[in-house]
Amino acid sequence: MVTLEKISALCKRCGFVYPSSEIYGGLNGVYDFGPLGSLMKTNIRNFWKKSLNATERDVVFFEGSILGGPAVWKASGHIDNFHDPMVDCMNCKKRYRADELSLDEPCPSCGKKEWTAPREFNLMFKTQVGAVSDESSIAYLRPETAQSIFINVKNVMSSNRVKIPFGIAQVGKAFRNEITPKQFLFRTREFEQMEMEWLCKPEEACDAFQYWLDQRQAFYKALGFNMVNIRFRAHEKTELAHYSKGCTDVEYQFPFGWKELEGIANRGDFDLTQHATQSKKDLKVFDEETQISYTPHVVECSVGSDRLMLALLCDAYNEEKVDDDVRVVLKLHPAIAPVTAALLPLSKQLSKPMLKLYFELKKKGYAVQFDQTGSIGKRYRRQDEIGTPFCFTYDFESQASNTVTVRYRDSMQQERVALERIEEIIKNAAVI
Ligand code: ATP
């Protein structure tokens, strides 16, 4: 059984994820990504970008600023509406989301029942820009990446040869001062989003919504998810924001239950209309065919890459009984696994050819590891635990025959292959 404790312990032990500022006692809801986590995050971003490029639709990429002035967040509705109800325990001072517990019950931390009245807590991080600190210098760390796309639609269209319908996609950090960050990477205060805003004519929005639902379904399949752990849940009418024409959550069955991984939404012309009104700029698009100006409609696909990483780790985690031992293995897609192959000389005297190959492959951009210490069995187990799909072992026979044994992570089967085939094997496996 996979548990969050096992995943977070593995992440710490193997260098995927560390609690941020750990030597100073940690910063709640914030994490640092170690060498393997950094490789895996890069693979996740690339997989997502490639999945957009693989469609027969035009999507351009974009990187907006993290800081934004109050006007942006006023127009988007975040200043007025982006809050959660909060209560404090007056006895132990612990803070909770009022919608996540019953105020008729005692405090889960100290057992007293001394609640403050619930009050709204805005989730945006506020800061000051420039030396003077007054009302005019207020800025916010973005709580989502989408708004920087909306306010740049005109720039992107006038500076690139793109025509509606097309998408603008962005990978970047977002910040939310979550009242109760929890469940490891699931709910953090600093996280990364991968968002795509599809811009289309109003009459095309329904078809586009269905098109992107299908594409996103294909994305999760291609990632190798066990699809019984993925479901698409259409929002009830009562759950929809007033402007929303439809929204479906992609949910994953985490060890702590079914939870949102991605939101896919038909947002109508709400966002662009809001920014046009607030900025007093014309954000309409002129349709050459009909000679009519209109406000594009938006279909949004928004997934958190940290949350997706957690889901991938939970899905890939296996404990298997091997002889009298239990092996921990991450059965990650080869394109997502942080390390694609390990090069293992059987003994130190045999290290030279593997070391040479290690540098060659590294130079070509492959994520490979060279490891010559410890018993070969232990080295295999270490690679299993971090999800490395292939181990290549150079042994005494290798010298004479110019071959290595390749050991496959999932089956643990081994076979002998020519040394010169190593690159081809890892290249083919990591194709998306
Ligand atoms: P939730 O209901 O879980 O708070 P949300 O509906 O507010 O999520 P969106 O605003 O739709 O989330 O954000 C899109 C995606 O960004 C989410 O599906 C999730 O993957 C990711 N995300 C949102 N908040 C966080 C967070 N605090 N930590 C990690 N990822 C997050």
Boltz pocket constraint, residues with backbone or C-beta under 6 A from the ligand:
constraints:
  - pocket:
      binder: B
      contacts: [[A, 143], [A, 144], [A, 176], [A, 178], [A, 185], [A, 186], [A, 187], [A, 188], [A, 189], [A, 190], [A, 191], [A, 192], [A, 193], [A, 260], [A, 261], [A, 262], [A, 263], [A, 302], [A, 303], [A, 304], [A, 305], [A, 306], [A, 307], [A, 308]]
      max_distance: 6.0
